[in-house]
Every structure is written in C-alpha cells, then in structure tokens.
Amino acid sequence: MSLVYLITGLPRLQRGAPPPIARAEFVRRCRDTLRGPDRDEFELLLQIESVEETVRLSLRAQLEAADDEALAASVVHDRQDGVDRERLPDWLLRPAPQHVLLRRHYFEVTRAARTEFLTRWANFRVDIGEVITAKLCRVEGMSREDFLVQMQGSFDASAPLIVRSWEDPSLGLGQRFWWLDRVLRAMEDDDLLAMSRELDAVLWEKVEQLSTHETFSIETLLAYYVQLRILEREASWDAERGRAVLEQILARSAEATAAAGAAPA
C-alpha cells in the first residue's frame, strides 16, 4: 500500500462527529505502509500520545482505588495505541502531577522529532500545559512561590513571564498566544464538559494550523492521528469522572507543593 493510497482511503474527520475509524485500525494501516524515517516519526507520535494516555489511565485507576496489580493491568491492557509498555519512559508511573510528567516528555520529543509538525506540536503542548498549570494554581489560590514549585523542570520562556506577572489576569502573556484568552475563559467554566470541549477545540484548531499543504506526506498522517484521538476522547468523555480527575490533579499539585516546601534545602 502506497502513502497516496493510504491517505486517500482514510475517512474524513469531522469535529463533533464520532470517530469514523478505530484508532487501532488506523495504526495498523500506517504500520503496514510506512517505512524508514516516516515510520520512525509516526512511532514517535504514538509514543507521545501513549505517555499522555498512560498518565490518564494511571490517574483513573488510582481514583478507583486500584491496587498496584490492577494499575499495571490497566496500563498494559486499556491503552489503545499499540505501543509496547517497555518503550515507555520508566518514570511514567512515578507519583507526580500530570502536567509535570507530560511537559517533561514533550521536551524530550522536541529534541527527537524530525518533522516541523511534530516539533511544533510538542512545543505547543508545553505552552498550553504551562498556561493551564498556572490557571489551576491561581484557581486554587496558590502563591507565586507555589507555582514555581509546580514549574520545576520547565524549559519554555512562558513560565518566567507568568511568574513576573502573577497577578495579571492574562498571566503576563499578553498577545503571546492566539489561544490564550480562550483557554483562560474555558478554565473558569464550572461546566467541566464544556471546558474540556473548548480545550479540545483549541487543540483541533492548532492541528489545522500546523497541517502541511502537501497532502501526501507523513505530516498529514500525524495530524490525522491527533485529531482522531480528540474525536475518540470526546466520544468517551464522562463529566463526572472528568470532575474527579481534575480534583485529583489539583490534589496532587498541592501535595507536590507541600512536599517540596518541607524538603530540606
């Protein structure tokens, strides 16, 4: 199967509609077709998304008070990305706030990616992750010092700007990002389902911006996979569970802050 045949045979993705193809089937087709550097880049994207999915599954299992064996089983069997557990970073299941784990991994990706799409996508996920982290800290009434604890290991220029302008409603970022106001407004929405959908809308539009004009390229497949995951996530969204996950993330952030404050200098 050629790259052209693969891409022309994919069903169209439409925001708000159910996923028109199973993710496992899409991955199978890509793996059957891609070779060399294109295959390596696709596998790198799968690893990125697998890290995110594994963190979410880990949080869900812990919310359900799963023991270590059940947690491991969830990570092994519930992921749908087709990536072997052995290929995931060994730090993935260590206790830490979700955004810290993901930001660390996206940084590693920016150094390994070959295509402009994947590099810019990873950088974007860092940017939006830092803004969401700052907003969550503000919502919880955390201080500038608490936010600094949360941002340990940050490499992006946004964090210093946020720190310097902690009381600024726009986090001192002004017009730095086209999506900033939308994300900040979404984070203030008490309707967690509406908040999630608006954040997903920003992700979707960013993919559209990054998509190449060259239709028959590996970057087209990378963009397709990311948007397919968005549709899949929206189709399975559970507002009650979403609320519990958000509360767990905030609780972990507070615990990490307290632990860091109690650690000897």
Stockholm file with secondary structure:
# STOCKHOLM 1.0

chainA/1-265         MSLVYLITGLPRLQRGAPPPIARAEFVRRCRDTLRGPDRDEFELLLQIESVEETVRLSLRAQLEAADDEALAASVVHDRQDGVDRERLPDWLLRPAPQHVLLRRHYFEVTRAARTEFLTRWANFRVDIGEVITAKLCRVEGMSREDFLVQMQGSFDASAPLIVRSWEDPSLGLGQRFWWLDRVLRAMEDDDLLAMSRELDAVLWEKVEQLSTHETFSIETLLAYYVQLRILEREASWDAERGRAVLEQILARSAEATAAAGAAPA
#=GR chainA/1-265 SS CCHHHHHHTSCCCCTTSCCSSCHHHHHHHHHHHCCHHHHHHHHHHHHHHHHHHHHHHHHHHHHTTCCHHHHHHHHHHSCCSCCCGGGSCTTTTSSCCHHHHHHHHHHHHHHHCCSHHHHHHHHHHHHHHHHHHHHHHHHTTCCHHHHHHHTTTCCSTHHHHHHHTTTSTTTTCTTSCTTHHHHHHHHTCSCHHHHHHHHHHHHHHHHHHHCCSCSSSHHHHHHHHHHHHHHHHHHTCCHHHHHHHHHHHHHHHHHHHHHHHHSCC
#=GC SS_cons         CCHHHHHHTSCCCCTTSCCSSCHHHHHHHHHHHCCHHHHHHHHHHHHHHHHHHHHHHHHHHHHTTCCHHHHHHHHHHSCCSCCCGGGSCTTTTSSCCHHHHHHHHHHHHHHHCCSHHHHHHHHHHHHHHHHHHHHHHHHTTCCHHHHHHHTTTCCSTHHHHHHHTTTSTTTTCTTSCTTHHHHHHHHTCSCHHHHHHHHHHHHHHHHHHHCCSCSSSHHHHHHHHHHHHHHHHHHTCCHHHHHHHHHHHHHHHHHHHHHHHHSCC
//
